[in-house]
Amino acid sequence: MEPPPQEPLPQPSAMDALHQAGIHAAVALQAGPPWLEQFWLLLSSHLGPGSIYTVCFPLARGLDERVSLMVLWTALLAEWLNVVLKWFLFGERPYWWMHESGMAEREQLPLRQFPITCETGPGSPSGHCMILGAALWPIVTALSEAASRCSRSRLLRLLPFLLYLLLLAAMGLSRIFVLAHFPHQVISGSLAGLALGWGLQRWPPNFLKVRFFLLTALGLLLSALALHGLATAAGLDLDWSLRRAPGPRCPRRSLRRAGSRCSEPAWLRPETRPWASLCRVGGSALGLAVAAWLPLSRRAAEELRLLEPPLGSAALGLLALDVLHKLPKSDSTALWYLNVGARYALGPVLVGTLLPLLILTLRRLRETP
């Protein structure tokens, strides 16, 4: 008697095939030399979305005050859009998908997790690539314009854009390396960031309108809450990536995610959650409103332009924001989110108004006989 024919294994879907290719890309990257590993980790850990507000924003002031404000404005809009897209695109992350799909059991995958691997929100599109790509666009265009004023060389004018593209590519590879994103997620994030940066550069806001930024802060937060509430009422679980499966026979594999697949529970950081991103967005928009309400006088701005070394002011702002964001936060969840929003609201006021006034005051005191 012949044995019954075995049923053929189901063919993976197009998305599963894309995910599998991404896992193999991560294997190839992690097999690279140790010095390259340190480079990937440095990029992902020091150029995350939060660093745009605390590093790129104050440093951009060394170029021009308006450029720095455009960096902040572009970053907060890009981060809000990134959160909304992640909610509704339901993107997987490699560090949990390889287990949820069974690929880790079928193949020997020499993959490691890192302290920056276990981000808790959905993965598509990449926030690191999208927000970085959008926020750096004002800096890149300002550098290109400065180069065109100094030289007629076309290569010199294009050099900032070339470095920008190389940085975006390196950031994408670093996100694949740490198992935070698949290749298609970093590509879509980079393209979305580039398009958003280019578009917002063409229609800059008036940074002296207090009401505009107050309404922006309120509108971004309320619209996010409304979208989340409507989706929840419609039966969509937008927080699926934070939940565990109710049991081994759960019909939705996507419910057992970050908490159960991270190698170290301490690596699950609250600042990677979508609501932390929205606190950064709302706080920064509110900070722009306060900075517009307390602008430097024209006389003070002219005096500052003559007295103040631009890079010195940028370095001072960088130091002040670094100290501000290293202060301890509350253990209470509600107070933690409120604390994050308050710190990011203080950033534009500190860099745009308080520190320049401090510099002017100290210089006047020094010149007083």
Buried (B, 14 or more C-beta within 10 A) or exposed (E): EEEEEEEEEEEEEEEBEBBBEBBEBBBEBBEEEEEBBEBBBEBBBEBBBBBBBBBBBBBBBBBBBBBBBBBBBBBBBBBBBBBBBBBEEBBBBBBBBBBBBEBBEEEEBEBBBBEBBBBBBBBBBBBBBBBBBBBBBBBBBBBBBBBEEEEEEEEBBEBBBEEBBEBBBBBBBBBBBBBBBBBBBBBBBBBBBBBBBEEBBEEEBEBEBBEBBBEBBBEBBEEBEEBBEEBEEEEBBBBBBBBEBEEEEEEEBBBBBBBBBBEEEEBBEEBBBBBBBBBBBBBBBBBBBBBBBEBBEEEBBEBBEEEBEBEEBBBBBBEBBEEBBEEEBEEEEEEBBBBBBBBBBBBBBBBBBBBBBEBBEEBEEEEEE
